[in-house]
């Protein structure tokens, strides 16, 4: 029996336990051994993470696909797992040590520290997994993986060694994003651009051979910079080749202020003649753009900062090389000064010597570490790199050929823009937590890359014996006695970028590099669901690695979703205080309501606006359907064994079968097309409007009438339609549907494993193709084929009759609301020049129409009476006499006033949107809000004009 009140918390905990205990989500179930596989790999959340709205959206969409395909009979593997999250996890454990006043990481040593991290992972690392289960994620939790478990670690080492052997991994000195607090390189994704109100310093660089005077513009070149502390590492000044102001200076030199170094003036297209002075300082070791300029012109790279962001000048051979006498004193004075303190001292010294022309306020973006919060420095250092340019070529070809497609397709352009301009991928991190790089260094710095230390030792000893650095006897002794080779070779202390291991995720999680049955069956995967912000960082790299090692693209479809924003369209952030906690929402409204709210808003290519009110609306939807099922139960609606809806005799029942067939087709096709919002919208409208508001309402007189064939058939049809709804709604709202499936009838199994309603419109030719395609077919698999009929259920006559009743009542209600007619007021209705068929319909449904539309009577006439409002319902005229019911003149005046308000609203918004300054400076969400206001006002205006036009005809 269905409980009186819908209580999500009780249902959700119980259903989650039932699913897990039954193994409902497991891949490779015996009954599906011949079924087509459907595979999704979860974007592995950080092991330190907790559920946020991005996770909730991403995993809801994946779950919809998995539950949908599972119900279609496929062997679904939704592969779960978590990422070790190098920086985040190391920070969490270090913070914990500090809070507990225990020895820090460096005091503890690497081995002991890593023990503590694994201990933390065992105690707290499962939080995000449990939260995903609360959301209803139907992953095969028995196969959960971790990017640092033994199997994945072996895969990482093998990939590194093979890519190094193939020349695709190498070590190089390049600029990286350097975090001076965490003392490690970080990826672009871990860099947050923050708008800062800073300054632009205009500096005078004396031209060599000319007597410098601050009053003589011909004696110097002015350059502008936001980071004057880096000017100590300048190795050139660049001007545009077409800038006539500097044409005669190209090839000459300037003297670097304070330092005394002679540096060239070079011509380079990077310099913008329209920006600043048109001349720019070039510091190849401290700016990514300058690094490229330096490569083009063969400039030296002089780093003047150390790892902690302090000036490093003393004993800095690159800095001191070729400087005039006395430069050592300046170096000693400024050495080890923190970068921002150094900035103040350098500016003061520049001003003292006349090298500072002026300072201007300048608001600009400054990179910050998203974990540390400090300003990131471009830092020149030795790191390990992947030759991404080479690996990118097959990855681009796979998308161009259609082997992998993006949904929406416009994201392919973003993918290609990134890939065509790809730079070497820095994969080393100066951390302890992560996959330690499998490289060892000999006494002369030669590197030996190997899968094991034993292999590296063997390679090193063989090399050094051959080079006669050691004798064969020494090599033999070192090989058999580890103590004798102590310190001979040392392992690289760095670990790999977290994205390196996650790039292998689609095949490493299946057991590769071993030749496992899972790799053979479930690779390549089908659909990847992810956010647009990691197309490059994760999607592209999985494509590279999958094609290189597996010779197939790792997935056939990449579905890209957008951001979840607040109800005003602002990006959620803690600083704004507008973050919506999904767990809090689940506690209040239930996981089903949150899932359905997110899905209904998840239109392709659009951000999602979410508010608690929106979730509450979808909770109300769940409650409405719950109550509808209780209504069916109280009216003894049960589906008899063998019931066939196509055999129904009653028009109303044939109509609901027709509408159910139509919505089944719509939901199926929109899920297949990844139009999740359209699928959710279709089932929402069907349940709320068609099933609850119309079918059950129109069926009430039958249910309250005498026992007989019509009543029995209606009861059966209500139960049948309810069951079809449960199936269609299950991927979106799994908890409530599974509960209602269990309590509304005696079932053989769980809804999660039930068969999806047949897709209408499948042709005989399609069925034949499916049946002969073998066990692995994408749209439908053999167990489902038997449930499909070659012709869909369709009853145009039933739809024409019941649809006419629905449209007529809807039109009456709408026009009465427009005209401010109180709901209690009964009005007559005149049906004009009707066909015999319509006259018969009106008579058959006379009492129902009068009750639902609040009519006093229904009559027929050849023409509309005077003073009646005329409406068109399915091509036929109906008239609503309003004389004596409302004051037509007063109502018209009211509508004219409302029209004026709508016009004023549109004019006010147009004034804002036509203001270029407002559009350029206002937050994106505010501009979008104004556009929505305009759209709403235009829609309101159109309805008012329509009502006024009706009144004119009635007058």
Protein Blocks (a to p, Z undefined) as FASTA:
>chain_A
ZZfbdcfklmmmmmmmmmmmnommpghiaklmmpccdddddddddfkbccdfklmmmmmm
mmmmmmmmmmnopacdddddddeklmlmmmmmmmmmmmnopacfklnommlmmmmmmmmm
mmmmmmmmmmmmmnopacdfklcccfkbmklmmmmmmmmmmmmmnopaccddddddddfk
lopacdfklpccddddddddddddddehiacdfklmklpccdddfblmlmmmgcbdcddf
klmklmmmgopacddehklpacdddddfkbcfkgojlpacddfklcfklmmmmmmnopac
ddfbdfkopacfehplklmgopaehklmmmmmmgoiafklmmmmmmmmmmmnopafbdcd
ddddddddfklopacdddddddddddfklmmmmmmmmmmnomaccddfklmmmmmmmmmm
cccddfbdcdfbdcddfbdddfkopacddfbfklmmmmmmmmmmmnomacfklmmmmmmm
mklmgokaccdfbdcdfklmmmmmmmmmnopabdcfklmmmpccfbdcddfklmmmmmmm
mmmmmmmmnopafbfbdcdddddddfkopacdfklopaccfklmmmmnopklmmmmmmmm
mcghiacdddfklmmmmmmmmmmmmmmmmmmmmnopacdehiafklpmblklmmmmmmmm
mmmmmmmmmmmnopaklmmmmmmmmmmmmmmmmmmmmmmmmmmmccdfklmmmmmmmmmm
mmmmmmmmmmmmmmlmmmmmmmmpccfbdfklmccdddehiafklmmmmmmnojbdfkbc
fklmmmpcfbdcddfklmmmmmmmmmmmmmmmmmmmmnopafklccddddehiafklmmm
mmmmmmmmmmmnopabdcddfbdcehiacddeehiacdddfehkacfklmmmmmmmmmmm
mmmmmmmmmmmmmmmklmmmpcfklmmmmmmmmmmmmmmmmmmmmmmmmmmmmZZ
